[in-house]
Amino acid sequence: MTYQVKENIFILVNYFKNNDNYFLEKRGGLFLATIKDIAKKAGVSITTVSRVLNYDKTLSVSDTTRKKIFRVAEDLAYTKKKKAGSVKDNIAIVQWYTEQQELDDLYYLSIRMGAEKRAERLHYKVHRFFANDSLANIRDVKAIIAIGKFSDRQIKSMLKVTPNVIFVDFDTLAKGYDCVVTDFENATKTVLKYFVDNGLTRIGMLSGVEYSSDHRLKIMDPRFDVFKNYLEDHSLYDPANVFVGDFTIQSAFDLVNNALKANREDFPNALYIANDAMAVGALKALHENHVRVPEDVSLVSFNDTAVAKYVIPSLTSIKVDTGKMGEVAVSLVDAIEDDEDDNHTPQKVIVGNRFIKRESSL
């Protein structure tokens, strides 16, 4: 079996499941986050890193080790050093996921890390809360950075603690709250134009529905309307090519596997996939059904977390600067306090993204 780590620098050959015998061949310049670097920093074998980054559920490894590997992989993207200084104030970072869910969707892990690193440089003391922590436990903080989607009831609970709440990856401008989001619209149009320009006409979307952790708010994928409108303008939209799950690996695997078994001949020859975890599930289903990527189906994922580089084939993806989203949210804390309480004008900051071409697309 031959493993390739593209865009980079190292080629992994002669991989044997039952031992750690590897031969590494140096190619070209320096890449900051190779599998070898991650293994060294995490204190585990290259085998373990490779299998964890490929979401290999057959691997017997603790959640603590998985979390460490994912954190190291994301952390290697950051190079700024901590500045000395005294602690300025307390802020809370509220993650809408549990710690386990965060491991399955590195998008939100990366946002949180970006926020924490920015808070560290600004000398804030951070108090971290996950979905299974009570919001009532938040006390005496200058501001709350709320990552993910929250119901009106949850928002009210946070506002009881402090009026300074900044939301990340949740468009709350219409509700009157500051927020930081990525550019879903232009990213989606970029992907669809790429497919069309490459002569791909059976274009599908693999997406999901989300709920706030208290299940009081249902969130539809904001990219769907852009997807539908763009393809309708090009007379290419087919509702049968839209597959909706829950943004997990298993959900994506089931959706693609069932669709292929039901009607393989008309399955899309291009798939726009909402996140990297779903892309991993889709790749597994396509492989098990002997569908070639990208020859038979081109895939473009979204997020470009550490996983995207290391799955086989590596994922063409929209690179969302999740770390920057977290950083910007923390930077808005001072901006809120600079305004008088009655005169604060909510801001919506849109962080751009980039199209990264790899092996999974033509």
N, C-alpha and C positions, 0 to 999 in steps of 0.2 A: 504494500500500500504506500502511496506517495502523497505527502501532505505539502502543500505550497502555501506560504505566507506571502501574499502579493503586496506590491506597492512599497516594497521594503526589500529586501535585504537578506532575509534568511530563508533557505529552502530546507525543509525537514524531510529527510528520506529514510527509507528502511525503518519504518515505525513498527515496532513489535508490541502487542498489547501486554505481554507478560514481563517485559523488562524495560530498562531505561537506556538502551543503546541507541544513540542518535549520532548522526553525522551532520554537522552544520557547515554549509558552504556560504561564505561571505559573498554578497553581491552588491556592488555599488556603494553608495554613501551611507550615512548614519540615519537610523530611524529610532526615535526615542523610546518607543514602547514595543519591543520585540517580545516574543514568548519567553525567550531566554532571560531577558531583563526582569519580566514579571515573576518568573519562577525564582530567580535569585532573591529579589526583594521580599517575596512572600514566604520564602523558606520552604518551597515544595519542589517536586520534580517537574520537568518540562511536560511529561505525560499528563500529570494532574492538571496543569494549567490549560493545556490544549483541550482536554476533555471537559473541564469546567466551562471554558469559554464557548464550547460547542453545545452546552446544555445537555451533556451526556448524563441522563438520569440513572444509568446503570452503575455509575461510579459511586463507590461507597466512600463518601467524604462528608464531614460534618458541615452544617450550615455556617459555622464559624470560619472554617477554612474557605468555603465558597465566598463568603462575604469578604474575607481578606484578599482573595485573588481579584475579585471584581473591583474592590476599592483601590488596590495597587494599579490595576490596569487603567482605571480612570484617573488616578492620581498622577500617573506618569505624564499626563497631558499638561500638568501645571508646573511651571518652573519658577514663579515668583517666590521670593523668600519672605519670611516673616520679619516685620520691622519691630524693633524693640519699643516698648511703651507701656504705660499703665492701662489697666482696664477702664473703659469709659462708661459703659452702661450695660444693663442686661437686655438681651433680646431673645425672643422665643422663635424657634423654627419649627413649624407644625407641618409634618408630612402626612398627607392623606392616606398613605399606604402603611401597612404593618412592615416591620423589618423584613419578614419573609417575602412579602409581595415586592418589596423594593429590590430584592435579589433577582426577581424574575422580570423586572423591567428597569434596566439600568438608566433609563432616561431620567427617572425621578431621583435616583441615587446621585447622578451627576449634577442635577440642579442643586440638590442639598449640599453636596460638597463644594460647589461654586459659592453658594451663599455662606457656608461656614468659613471658607478660606478668606472671603472678602471681609467677613465680620472679624476674623482674627487680625487682618491687616489694619482694620479700623479700631482695634482694641476693644471690641465688644465681647462680653461674656455671653456665650450661647447656651440656651437651655433647649434641649431637643425633645420633641414629642411626636409619637407615631399614632396611627389610627386607633390602636387599642389602649391608648392613654387618654385619660379624661381631660377635656379642655378646662374643667374646673380646677385642675392642678396648676394652671398657669398663674403665676403671681409676680407682681412687682417688676414688670418688664417695660422698657421704653417703647418697644414695637414688636409686632408679630409678622414674620414672613410665613405666609400660608402657601404651601406647595401642593398643587393639585386642585381638585374640585370640592366645593363645600356647599351644603344646603343653607338656606336662609337661617335656619335654626342654629347651625354651627357658626355662621358668621356673627349672629347676635351674641353668641356666647363669647366669641373672641373680642367683640367690641365692648363687652362689659369690663374686660381687662384693660384695654387701651384703645383709643380711637385710631391709633397708628397701625393699620393693618395693610400689608402689601401682598397681593396675590400673584402667584407665578403659575403660568400655564392655565390660567382661568381668566377669561375676559369679563371683568367686573366693572368696566367703565360705565356702562348703562346703570349699574346699581349705585354708582357714586364712589367707587373705591379704586385706588391705584392698582395697576396690574402690569405684569411683564409677560408677553406672549411671543411666540415665534410666528414667522410669516407663512401661514398655511396656504394662503391663496396663491401667491406667486410660485411657491415650491410645487404645488400640485400642477399648475399650468406648465411649469418647466418639465416635469416628468412626462406629462401627456404629450407635449410637443416633441419630446425626445422619442417617444414611442412612435408617433405618427411620422416623424421625419425618417424613421428607420423602417417604414413600410408595414408596421404592425397595426392591424385594424380590429382584431378581437381583443379589446382591452378590458381587463377586469380590475376590480378593487377588492381587497381583502381588509376589512375594517372591523370595528367593534362598537359596542354600546357600553358606557360606563355609568356607575352610580356612586354618589357620595357614600362615605363609609357608614352613614346612618340610614342609607337607602331612601332618603327623602327627595333626592334630586337625581333625575335621569339625564345623562348627557349624550347627545348624538355627536358623531364625528363631524366637526366643522368643515372638513375637506370634501365631504360627500357632495354637497351642493355645487361646489366648484367643479368637481369631477363630472357630475351629471351635466351641468350646463355647458362645459367645454366640449364634451363628446356629442351632445345634442347639436351644438353648432357645427360640428363636423359630420353629422349624420352617422355617428358611430356608437351611440349609447344603446346598450342592451341590458335591461334590468336583471336578466338571468346571469349576467357576469359579475354581479355584486354579491359578495359573500360577507355576512355580518356575524361576528362572534363576540368574544369578550377580551380581546387583546392578549391572549395567552398562547403559548406554544401548542398546547393540546387542542385548543379551540381551532387554531389555524390548521393543524394537521387533520382534524376531523372534517372541517369544511372542504379542504382541497381533496382529501381522500374520497369523501362521499361524492363530490362533484365529478371526479374522474371516473369513478365506478358507474355513475348514472349516465354520463354522456361524455366520454373521452374525446370523441371526434370534434365536438363543438367547444371544448374547453378553451379559455382564452390563450392567445399566444403572447400576451403581455399582462403582467400583474403589478399593480401599484399596491404596496403593502404598508399598513399603518404604522408598524413598528418592527424593530429588529427581532423581537421575540416571536412574533407571528411569522416573520420571514423564515426563521429557523424551522418552525413547524411546517411551513409550506414546502421548504426544501426537502424535509424528511418524507413528506407524503409524495412529492414528485419523484423522489429517488425510489421509493418502494413500489411505485407504479411504472417504473422504467421510463419516465419522462425526462428528457435531457434539458439541462439549464446551461446556457441560454439558447441552445439550438432549437428546442421545441417551445420553450416558454422563457421569456425574458422577465427578470424580476428587478424591481426597484423598491428598496425599503425606505424607511423614514426613521430618523434619529441619528444613525451612524454612531452608536455606542461602541465600546471596545470589541464587542462580539462580532460586529460587521466585518472586521478585517480577518478574522480567524476561522469563520465557518468555511466549509468547502461546498461550492465555490464561494469566494469572498463576495460580499454584497455591494452592488451598486446602491448608493443610498443618498438621501438628502441629509447633509450634515447640519444638525441643529446645534448651535453653540449653547448647550445647556448650562455649562459652567458660567458663561457670560450672563445668562438669564438670572441665575442665582446671585451673581455679583451685582448686577444692576438693581435687583430688588433691595439688597442691603443698602446700596448707595442712596436709594430713595428715602431711607429713614430720615436722614438729616434734612432732605428737601421738604418733607412733610412738616417737621418741627420748625423750619424757618418761616413757614406761613403762619399767620394768625389762625387760631382754631376755626373761626367762623369764615375765613376767607380762603381756605385751602381749595385749590382747583385740582380735581383728580387727574392723574396722568395715565395714559396707556402707552407703554413703551414696546415697540415691535422690534425684536432682534432678528436680523437677517439670517439666511442659511445658504448653503452651497451644495451643488450637485457633485458627488464624488463617484466617478466611474471605476468599477472594478469588474470582476469576472462574471457576475450573474446576469448581465445584460449584453445585448449585441452591440 
